Amino acid sequence: MIREIHAESRGSHGSPRVHAEPALGLGEQVNRKRVERLMRRAGLQGVYRRRGRRDLVNAATEEDLVQRHFDV
């Protein structure tokens, strides 16, 4: 059942969504940790998309907005 659900999602669902399908949709009693363990054994993994990196240097902070003059 886990392999079918994972295949229907084209391999995108991870263990939380695979667990939710039989538990909520089909009314089956399934433990979340068991689903995780079986997916790990079968080599099934959901697709995770990392968020893009933001530019850490902000253009507003590059310029001296308050006209600070520091002497060393």
N, C-alpha and C positions, 0 to 999 in steps of 0.2 A: 504494500500500500504506500509506503514512504517513497519508494522508487517511482511509482506511478505519479504521485503528487509532484515530486521533484521534476519529472520529465514533462508533465503538463505545463509547468511554469517555465519551461525551456531552461531549466537549471538556475533560475534566478532566485528561488525561494530558499532561505536558510532554515535552520531548525525552528525558530519561533513561528514562522508562517506555516511550515510543514506540520507543526504540532497543532496549530489552530484549525487547520482544515478538517482532520478527523474529529477533533474535540468539539468544535462548534458547528461545523457544517454537517457532519455525518452522525454526531451523537455518540461517538466511540469514546471509551475511557482509555486515554493514553497519557503516560507520564512524559513530561517535557524532557527530563534527563535521559529517559530511555530513547526517545527520538534522537536526541543529540548523539548518544552512544552508537546507535545503529547507523546513523548517517556517517559518523566518523569511520566506522568499520567498513562501510560500503564505499567510502571515498567520495561521498556527496558533499558538496559545499555550495552555499549560495554565492551569488555575485555581490561583491561589495564595491561600491563606488566611493572613492575618496573625494573629498571636497577639494577644490582647487586652492592653491596657495595664494594668499593675498599679498599684495605689495606691502611690506612692513614699513617702508619709508613713506610717510604721508607728505604730500606736497605742501600742505599748510604748515607743517612743523619744520620744514627745511629752511624757510626764510625767517629772519629775525623779526617777529611781529611786534615786540615791545621795545625795540631799539636798545637792546642790552649791550653795554660796552664793558668788557672785562679785561683787566690788565693782569698779566701773570706776575 
